[in-house]
Amino acid sequence: MRRVVVRYRVKPDEADRNEQLVRAVYEELHRADPPGFRYRTLRLDDGVTFVHIAESDGAEAPLPQLGSFQEFQKDIAARCDEPPLVMEATEVGSFG
């Protein structure tokens, strides 16, 4: 299973807009229901840091094909104070 973690910090006046764009991605994902794909997004307590966790079972990740994700990525650099940092991750353990 491939896991990717992305962390970035948006400008304070862009945080709510960023969240709206992320929610639109989830709406499209729910309609598409891609098999073998799990996705989670967290907004941290500072209100401006976002963490995305994507897991796929070897199939190609569906995000790049989604119009809502393309819209989300279109001006990400302008929304950010700290650009996205993309890292592969290996699960050490989980519960629940």
MIKOLPA-547669 format. One record per residue (C-alpha): residue number from 1; chain; residue in three letters; x, y, z. Coordinates in nm, 4 decimals. Layout:
N
ATOM resi chain resn     east    north       up
ATOM  NUM     A  ALA        X        Y        Z
...
# end
This chain:
96
ATOM resi chain resn     east    north       up
ATOM    1     A  MET   0.0000   0.0000   0.0000
ATOM    2     A  ARG   0.1322   0.3423  -0.0934
ATOM    3     A  ARG   0.0890   0.6251   0.1585
ATOM    4     A  VAL   0.1572   0.9901   0.0906
ATOM    5     A  VAL   0.1440   1.2673   0.3490
ATOM    6     A  VAL   0.1276   1.6330   0.2447
ATOM    7     A  ARG   0.1644   1.9225   0.4891
ATOM    8     A  TYR   0.1402   2.2952   0.4164
ATOM    9     A  ARG   0.0451   2.6246   0.5806
ATOM   10     A  VAL  -0.1884   2.8707   0.4134
ATOM   11     A  LYS  -0.2143   3.2441   0.4653
ATOM   12     A  PRO  -0.4643   3.3220   0.7431
ATOM   13     A  ASP  -0.7059   3.4952   0.5041
ATOM   14     A  GLU  -0.6989   3.1882   0.2738
ATOM   15     A  ALA  -0.7683   2.9163   0.5341
ATOM   16     A  ASP  -1.1474   2.9043   0.4987
ATOM   17     A  ARG  -1.1278   2.9150   0.1190
ATOM   18     A  ASN  -0.8726   2.6338   0.1254
ATOM   19     A  GLU  -1.1071   2.4270   0.3405
ATOM   20     A  GLN  -1.3929   2.4884   0.0959
ATOM   21     A  LEU  -1.1762   2.3708  -0.1936
ATOM   22     A  VAL  -1.0801   2.0579   0.0015
ATOM   23     A  ARG  -1.4454   1.9848   0.0812
ATOM   24     A  ALA  -1.5268   2.0056  -0.2901
ATOM   25     A  VAL  -1.2659   1.7336  -0.3541
ATOM   26     A  TYR  -1.4398   1.5113  -0.0985
ATOM   27     A  GLU  -1.7776   1.5699  -0.2591
ATOM   28     A  GLU  -1.6379   1.4529  -0.5921
ATOM   29     A  LEU  -1.4571   1.1581  -0.4320
ATOM   30     A  HIS  -1.7831   1.0432  -0.2712
ATOM   31     A  ARG  -1.9529   1.0484  -0.6109
ATOM   32     A  ALA  -1.6654   0.8690  -0.7868
ATOM   33     A  ASP  -1.6027   0.6206  -0.5023
ATOM   34     A  PRO  -1.2628   0.5047  -0.6375
ATOM   35     A  PRO  -1.1764   0.1497  -0.5257
ATOM   36     A  GLY  -0.8716   0.0940  -0.3064
ATOM   37     A  PHE  -0.8281   0.4633  -0.2234
ATOM   38     A  ARG  -0.8457   0.6263   0.1198
ATOM   39     A  TYR  -0.7997   0.9958   0.1828
ATOM   40     A  ARG  -0.8034   1.2090   0.4949
ATOM   41     A  THR  -0.7472   1.5800   0.5506
ATOM   42     A  LEU  -0.6799   1.7497   0.8834
ATOM   43     A  ARG  -0.6819   2.1182   0.9715
ATOM   44     A  LEU  -0.4548   2.1718   1.2702
ATOM   45     A  ASP  -0.5314   2.3842   1.5762
ATOM   46     A  ASP  -0.3416   2.6835   1.4409
ATOM   47     A  GLY  -0.6182   2.7061   1.1778
ATOM   48     A  VAL  -0.3768   2.7473   0.8875
ATOM   49     A  THR  -0.1867   2.4190   0.8686
ATOM   50     A  PHE  -0.3388   2.1352   0.6664
ATOM   51     A  VAL  -0.2291   1.7727   0.6498
ATOM   52     A  HIS  -0.3523   1.5359   0.3781
ATOM   53     A  ILE  -0.3029   1.1590   0.3985
ATOM   54     A  ALA  -0.3655   0.9503   0.0883
ATOM   55     A  GLU  -0.3480   0.5711   0.0742
ATOM   56     A  SER  -0.3850   0.3579  -0.2352
ATOM   57     A  ASP  -0.3598  -0.0170  -0.2812
ATOM   58     A  GLY  -0.1369   0.0073  -0.5846
ATOM   59     A  ALA  -0.3934   0.1466  -0.8230
ATOM   60     A  GLU  -0.3271   0.4897  -0.9662
ATOM   61     A  ALA  -0.4428   0.7644  -0.7295
ATOM   62     A  PRO  -0.7637   0.9238  -0.8577
ATOM   63     A  LEU  -0.6956   1.2785  -0.7357
ATOM   64     A  PRO  -0.5181   1.4181  -1.0440
ATOM   65     A  GLN  -0.8164   1.3266  -1.2636
ATOM   66     A  LEU  -1.0723   1.5091  -1.0458
ATOM   67     A  GLY  -1.1789   1.8543  -1.1637
ATOM   68     A  SER  -1.2204   1.9665  -0.8020
ATOM   69     A  PHE  -0.8630   1.8617  -0.7218
ATOM   70     A  GLN  -0.7318   2.0436  -1.0272
ATOM   71     A  GLU  -0.9186   2.3536  -0.9034
ATOM   72     A  PHE  -0.7687   2.3036  -0.5542
ATOM   73     A  GLN  -0.4152   2.2833  -0.6953
ATOM   74     A  LYS  -0.4538   2.5674  -0.9445
ATOM   75     A  ASP  -0.3503   2.8483  -0.7070
ATOM   76     A  ILE  -0.2118   2.6578  -0.4089
ATOM   77     A  ALA   0.1184   2.8497  -0.4208
ATOM   78     A  ALA  -0.0622   3.1840  -0.3897
ATOM   79     A  ARG  -0.2660   3.0561  -0.0918
ATOM   80     A  CYS   0.0354   2.9262   0.0996
ATOM   81     A  ASP   0.2755   3.0793   0.3489
ATOM   82     A  GLU   0.4568   2.7445   0.3584
ATOM   83     A  PRO   0.4397   2.5374   0.0379
ATOM   84     A  PRO   0.3263   2.1755   0.0348
ATOM   85     A  LEU   0.5798   1.9233   0.1579
ATOM   86     A  VAL   0.5053   1.5802   0.0062
ATOM   87     A  MET   0.6427   1.2693   0.1779
ATOM   88     A  GLU   0.5963   0.8960   0.1357
ATOM   89     A  ALA   0.5077   0.7295   0.4661
ATOM   90     A  THR   0.5268   0.3806   0.6118
ATOM   91     A  GLU   0.2763   0.2769   0.8759
ATOM   92     A  VAL   0.4371   0.1761   1.2029
ATOM   93     A  GLY   0.1099   0.0918   1.3747
ATOM   94     A  SER  -0.2542   0.1890   1.4017
ATOM   95     A  PHE  -0.5490   0.1365   1.6315
ATOM   96     A  GLY  -0.9196   0.1402   1.5598
# end
